[in-house]
Amino acid sequence: MKNYIIVILFLFPFLAQSQTGEDSLHTNAANEKQTYISGYGEAMVSYDSRYRTAQANFTRAVVFVGHKFSKNISFLSETELADARVEGGKAGGEIALEQAYLRFQLNRKMHLQAGLFIPRIGIINENHLPTTYYGNHRPFTETFLIPSTWRELGVALYGSSDAVTGLNYSIAVVNGLDASGFSNGTGIRGGRFEGGNATASNIALTGSVQYVMQHFTFQISAYYGGSAGLTKREADSLQLNSGMFGTPVGLGEVNVQYRKDRLTAKVLFAAISIPEADKINRAYANNTAKLSIGGYAEVAYRILKKLKTDAFIRYENFDLNSSIPKNGIKNEILKQQYIIAGFSCFPTPGVVVKLDYVYKQTGDLNPALNLNPFPNAPAYYTTNSFINLGLGYSF
C-alpha cells in the first residue's frame, strides 16, 4: 500500500492521460541518455449567444523536449505557440518558453529543480493539459485569480515524507513580480516575468503541502513575494518599499480532490492580498485591488463507460475587487459568477473531444472606469452565455 501511494504522488497530475516522455522523466523511469519529445494542444469553436457571433481558434500547441543525461539528472522544457501564429505588426499570438529546467534526483523521495518552472499552486497551474480538465476553458478562477500558467525562474525542492504516508511537499524560491504590470481586470497576471528579463532584486517564496488519503487529495499552497524590484532611489521616488520582499503580494489557496470509479469532484478556494495596493495605485495608477477572493466546485461522472464520456458541471464565483484601497475605484464587473456544464469524450488515451455551455454573470459597469467610450461599441451586458466545441490532445 505504501509503494502504491508513493507512485500516486508522482503520477497524479497525469492520471487522465496516457504515459508520455514527460511522464517518464517526472517519475524517473526514463532510460539513461535518451531524448524525449511529447506535446499537447487544443482548439475550439465558441458561439456567443448574446451577440450571435462565433469564433474559431487553435488556442495553443505545445512541444515538450526532454533529455536524461544520467540516472539522476534530466532536462525538461515546453515551448508554446498560442493562437496558431505570430505575425509582426499584428495583434494576437505568441511564442513562449513555458518551462525549461534541470531536474536533480537527490534520492528516491526527493528531487531539486532549477531554471524556468511552474510552481505547485492550485490545481491547473501544474496540471494544465487539455486531457486533465473539463471544459474548453481552464477554470476561470485559476486564470484570473491564480494567474495560470504561472512560471518563474528559481530553484525548487520536491519531496515526500518518510514519517507520514501519503504526504508530499514543495518549496521554491523564485523571482518576484512587477507591480507596474498589475491591472484592473487581470489582477497580478500582467506582473509575471515568465523568465524574460526578470528582476532578482525582489524575490518570492512559494510552497505546498499535499496529502493523499485513499480517494482524496488535500492540498494547501502559498506564495509571498515582493513586487517592486527597483533600486532604492527609484522606489523612493515612487514612494514604494523596495528590497527582497518590498511592496509584498501574498496568495494562498486550498483545494480538495476526490476520485473514485466513475465519479470525480474538486473544490478550490484562493485569495490574493496586496496590503500596499494604495502605494501601487499612487505610483502606477493601475487601480490595484487590496484583496481578491474566489473559488469553484466541480463534479463529474462517467455516464457512458464504453464510450468513455464524462458529464460535468462547475460553479465558479470570484471577486477581483473584494477590497480596494481608498485611492481605488470599485469595478463591479470584476465580481463574476460562472456555471459551466458539458461533456468530455476520450475516444483513446491522449485525445479528448469537449462540448460545454458557459453562463457568465457580472456586476454593473462603473461609468467612472469608461473614460473614452467608443460611440459604436456594443452595450455592456451583465449576463451572457457561450456554447463551445473543442478538441485536445497530449502525447
C-alpha positions in Angstrom: 0.0 0.0 0.0 2.8 2.4 0.9 4.5 1.9 -2.5 1.2 2.4 -4.3 0.7 5.8 -2.6 4.2 6.9 -3.4 3.6 6.2 -7.1 0.3 8.0 -7.0 2.0 11.1 -5.5 4.2 11.4 -8.6 1.7 10.3 -11.2 -1.4 12.1 -10.0 -1.1 15.1 -12.4 -1.0 12.6 -15.3 -3.6 10.0 -14.4 -6.1 11.3 -17.0 -3.8 10.8 -20.0 -1.5 8.2 -21.5 2.1 7.8 -20.4 4.4 10.3 -22.2 8.1 11.0 -22.4 7.5 13.9 -20.0 5.8 11.5 -17.5 8.8 9.1 -17.7 11.2 11.9 -16.8 9.0 13.1 -14.0 8.8 9.6 -12.5 12.5 9.0 -13.2 11.5 5.9 -15.2 13.2 7.0 -18.4 16.2 5.3 -19.9 19.5 6.9 -19.4 21.0 9.3 -22.0 17.8 9.4 -24.1 15.9 12.4 -25.6 12.1 12.5 -25.4 9.6 14.5 -27.5 6.0 15.0 -26.4 3.4 17.7 -26.7 -0.2 18.8 -26.3 -2.6 21.2 -27.9 -6.2 22.3 -28.1 -8.6 24.1 -30.5 -12.2 25.2 -30.2 -15.2 27.0 -31.8 -17.1 29.3 -29.5 -20.6 30.7 -30.1 -21.6 34.0 -28.3 -25.4 33.8 -27.7 -25.7 37.5 -26.7 -24.1 38.9 -29.8 -24.8 35.9 -32.0 -21.2 35.6 -33.2 -18.8 32.7 -33.4 -15.0 32.4 -33.2 -12.7 29.6 -34.0 -9.2 29.4 -32.7 -6.3 26.9 -32.3 -5.7 28.0 -28.7 -2.3 26.5 -28.2 0.2 24.0 -29.5 3.0 23.0 -27.1 6.1 20.9 -27.8 7.9 19.2 -24.9 11.5 18.2 -25.3 13.3 16.4 -22.5 16.6 14.7 -22.1 18.0 12.3 -19.5 21.7 13.0 -19.0 22.3 10.3 -16.3 20.4 8.3 -13.8 19.7 11.3 -11.6 19.9 14.4 -13.9 17.3 15.3 -16.5 16.2 18.4 -18.6 12.6 19.3 -19.2 11.2 22.0 -21.5 8.0 23.2 -23.0 7.6 25.7 -25.9 4.1 27.1 -26.6 2.6 28.7 -29.7 -0.6 30.4 -28.8 -3.4 31.3 -31.2 -1.8 29.5 -34.1 0.6 32.1 -35.4 2.8 35.1 -34.6 3.0 37.8 -37.2 4.9 41.1 -37.0 2.9 44.2 -36.5 -0.4 42.4 -35.8 -2.1 41.6 -32.6 -2.6 38.1 -31.3 -0.5 35.0 -30.9 2.8 34.5 -29.0 5.6 32.0 -28.8 6.7 31.5 -25.2 9.0 29.2 -23.3 6.7 27.7 -20.7 9.3 25.6 -18.9 13.0 24.9 -19.1 14.7 23.4 -16.1 17.2 20.8 -14.9 15.9 18.1 -12.5 18.3 16.5 -10.0 17.1 13.3 -8.3 18.6 13.5 -4.8 17.1 10.2 -3.6 14.0 8.1 -4.1 11.7 10.6 -2.4 13.3 14.0 -3.2 14.4 16.0 -6.2 15.7 19.5 -6.9 14.9 21.5 -10.0 16.3 24.8 -11.2 15.5 27.1 -14.1 12.1 28.2 -15.5 9.4 26.1 -13.9 5.8 26.1 -12.8 5.3 26.1 -9.0 2.7 23.9 -7.4 0.0 26.5 -6.8 -3.7 25.4 -7.2 -4.7 22.6 -9.5 -4.4 23.8 -13.1 -1.1 25.5 -12.8 0.8 22.2 -12.9 -1.9 20.0 -14.4 -2.9 22.1 -17.4 -3.0 19.6 -20.3 -6.4 19.6 -22.1 -6.9 16.0 -21.2 -6.8 16.7 -17.5 -9.6 19.2 -17.0 -13.2 19.6 -18.1 -14.5 22.3 -20.4 -12.8 24.1 -23.3 -11.6 26.8 -20.9 -9.4 26.2 -18.0 -11.2 27.2 -14.7 -11.6 31.0 -14.7 -10.7 31.2 -11.1 -7.3 29.7 -11.9 -6.9 32.1 -14.8 -7.8 35.4 -13.4 -7.2 34.9 -9.6 -4.4 32.4 -9.8 -2.6 33.5 -13.0 -2.1 30.1 -14.5 0.0 29.1 -16.2 2.4 30.8 -13.8 6.1 30.1 -14.3 9.1 32.0 -13.0 12.9 31.5 -12.7 14.1 29.9 -9.5 15.0 26.8 -7.5 12.6 24.3 -6.0 12.7 21.2 -3.8 10.0 18.5 -4.1 9.7 15.5 -1.8 7.6 13.1 0.1 7.6 12.3 3.8 9.1 9.2 5.4 7.1 9.8 8.6 3.6 10.3 7.1 2.5 8.0 4.3 0.8 10.0 1.5 2.3 13.3 2.4 4.5 15.3 0.0 5.7 18.9 -0.2 7.3 21.5 -2.3 9.2 24.7 -1.5 10.7 27.2 -4.0 12.5 30.5 -4.3 11.6 32.4 -7.5 11.9 36.0 -8.8 9.2 38.4 -7.6 6.5 40.2 -9.5 6.4 43.6 -11.2 3.7 45.9 -9.7 3.7 48.2 -12.8 2.2 45.3 -14.8 -0.8 44.8 -12.4 -4.1 45.9 -13.9 -7.7 46.3 -13.0 -9.4 43.3 -14.6 -6.5 40.8 -14.7 -5.0 41.4 -11.3 -1.4 40.3 -10.8 -1.3 38.4 -14.1 0.5 41.2 -16.0 3.1 41.3 -13.3 4.6 37.9 -14.1 8.0 37.9 -15.7 7.8 34.4 -17.1 11.5 34.1 -17.5 12.0 37.2 -19.5 14.5 39.8 -18.1 13.1 39.1 -14.6 14.3 41.3 -11.8 16.0 39.3 -9.0 16.2 42.3 -6.7 12.9 41.2 -5.2 12.2 37.5 -4.7 9.3 35.3 -3.7 8.8 32.1 -1.6 6.2 29.6 -2.6 5.4 26.2 -1.1 2.8 23.5 -0.9 1.7 20.5 1.2 -0.3 17.7 -0.4 -1.8 14.7 1.3 -3.2 11.7 -0.5 -5.6 9.5 1.6 -7.4 6.8 -0.3 -9.7 8.6 -2.9 -9.0 12.1 -1.6 -6.2 14.5 -2.3 -5.9 17.6 0.0 -3.6 20.5 -0.8 -2.7 23.8 0.6 -0.2 26.2 -1.2 1.0 29.7 -0.7 3.1 32.5 -2.3 4.7 35.5 -0.7 7.0 37.9 -2.6 8.0 41.5 -3.4 6.6 43.4 -6.4 9.0 46.4 -6.6 12.3 45.2 -7.9 13.7 48.6 -8.2 16.7 50.5 -6.9 16.1 52.2 -3.6 16.3 55.6 -5.3 13.7 54.6 -7.9 11.4 53.0 -5.3 11.7 56.1 -3.0 10.8 58.4 -5.9 7.6 56.3 -6.4 7.1 56.0 -2.6 7.2 52.2 -2.8 9.0 49.9 -0.5 12.0 48.2 -2.1 14.0 45.2 -1.0 13.6 41.4 -1.4 10.0 41.4 -0.2 9.2 45.1 -0.7 5.6 46.0 -1.7 4.5 42.4 -1.0 2.0 40.2 -2.6 0.5 37.2 -0.8 -1.5 34.4 -2.3 -3.0 31.4 -0.6 -5.1 28.5 -1.9 -6.6 25.3 -0.6 -8.2 22.5 -2.6 -9.7 19.1 -2.2 -10.0 16.5 -5.0 -11.9 13.2 -4.9 -11.7 10.4 -7.4 -13.4 7.0 -7.2 -14.6 4.8 -10.0 -16.7 6.9 -12.3 -17.0 10.0 -10.0 -14.6 12.9 -9.6 -15.1 16.1 -7.6 -13.0 19.2 -6.9 -13.3 22.2 -4.6 -10.8 25.1 -4.6 -10.7 28.4 -2.7 -8.0 31.1 -3.3 -7.2 34.7 -2.1 -4.7 37.4 -3.0 -3.7 40.1 -0.6 -1.8 43.2 -1.6 -1.6 45.3 1.6 0.2 48.2 0.0 -2.1 48.4 -3.0 -2.6 52.1 -2.3 1.1 52.8 -2.9 1.0 50.8 -6.1 -2.0 52.8 -7.3 -0.3 56.1 -6.4 2.8 55.0 -8.3 1.3 53.4 -11.4 -2.4 54.5 -11.5 -3.4 50.9 -12.3 -6.3 50.6 -9.8 -4.9 47.6 -8.0 -7.2 45.8 -5.5 -6.2 45.2 -1.9 -7.9 41.8 -1.7 -9.2 39.3 -4.3 -11.0 36.1 -3.4 -12.8 33.3 -5.1 -13.2 29.6 -5.7 -15.1 26.9 -7.5 -16.7 23.5 -7.1 -16.9 20.8 -9.8 -18.5 17.4 -10.1 -18.0 14.9 -13.0 -19.4 11.5 -13.7 -18.6 8.9 -16.4 -22.1 8.5 -17.9 -21.0 6.3 -20.9 -18.4 3.8 -19.7 -17.8 2.1 -23.1 -17.6 5.4 -25.0 -15.5 7.0 -22.2 -17.7 10.0 -21.9 -18.0 12.2 -18.8 -20.6 14.7 -17.9 -19.6 17.6 -15.6 -20.8 20.8 -14.0 -18.7 23.5 -12.4 -19.7 26.6 -10.4 -17.2 29.5 -10.1 -17.5 32.7 -8.0 -14.8 35.3 -7.6 -14.3 39.0 -6.9 -11.1 40.6 -8.1 -12.1 43.8 -6.3 -13.2 42.3 -3.0 -11.4 45.1 -1.1 -9.9 48.2 -2.7 -7.7 51.0 -1.2 -9.0 54.5 -0.7 -7.4 55.6 -3.9 -9.0 52.8 -5.9 -12.2 52.7 -7.9 -14.7 49.9 -7.4 -15.2 47.8 -10.6 -18.3 45.7 -10.2 -17.8 43.8 -13.4 -14.9 42.0 -11.7 -17.4 40.3 -9.4 -18.2 37.3 -11.6 -20.1 34.0 -11.4 -19.9 31.2 -13.9 -21.8 28.0 -14.5 -20.1 25.6 -16.8 -21.6 22.3 -17.9 -20.9 19.8 -20.6 -19.4 16.6 -21.8 -15.9 15.3 -22.4 -15.3 12.2 -24.6 -12.0 10.3 -24.5 -12.0 8.1 -27.6 -8.4 7.0 -27.0 -5.8 7.8 -24.3 -4.4 11.3 -25.0 -7.4 12.6 -27.1 -10.5 14.4 -25.8 -13.5 16.0 -27.6 -15.3 18.6 -25.5 -18.8 20.2 -25.6 -19.8 22.7 -23.0 -22.1 25.6 -22.1 -20.9 28.6 -20.2 -23.2 31.0 -18.4 -21.5 34.2 -17.1 -22.9 36.9 -14.8 -21.1 40.0 -13.6 -21.8 43.2 -11.7 -22.6 46.5 -13.4 -20.1 48.6 -15.4 -18.8 51.6 -13.5 -19.0 54.6 -15.8 -16.1 56.2 -14.0 -13.9 53.5 -15.5 -15.2 54.0 -19.0 -13.4 57.3 -19.7 -13.5 57.3 -23.5 -16.4 55.1 -24.6 -16.4 54.3 -28.3 -19.7 55.5 -29.8 -20.3 52.4 -31.8 -19.3 50.0 -29.0 -22.0 47.5 -28.1 -23.8 47.9 -24.8 -22.3 46.1 -21.8 -24.5 43.2 -20.5 -24.2 41.7 -17.1 -25.1 38.3 -18.3 -24.0 36.2 -21.3 -23.7 32.6 -22.4 -21.5 30.7 -24.7 -21.5 27.3 -26.4 -18.1 25.8 -27.0 -17.0 22.8 -29.1 -13.4 21.8 -29.0 -10.7 19.1 -29.0 -7.5 18.5 -27.2 -4.6 16.1 -27.4 -1.5 15.1 -25.4 1.2 12.5 -26.2 
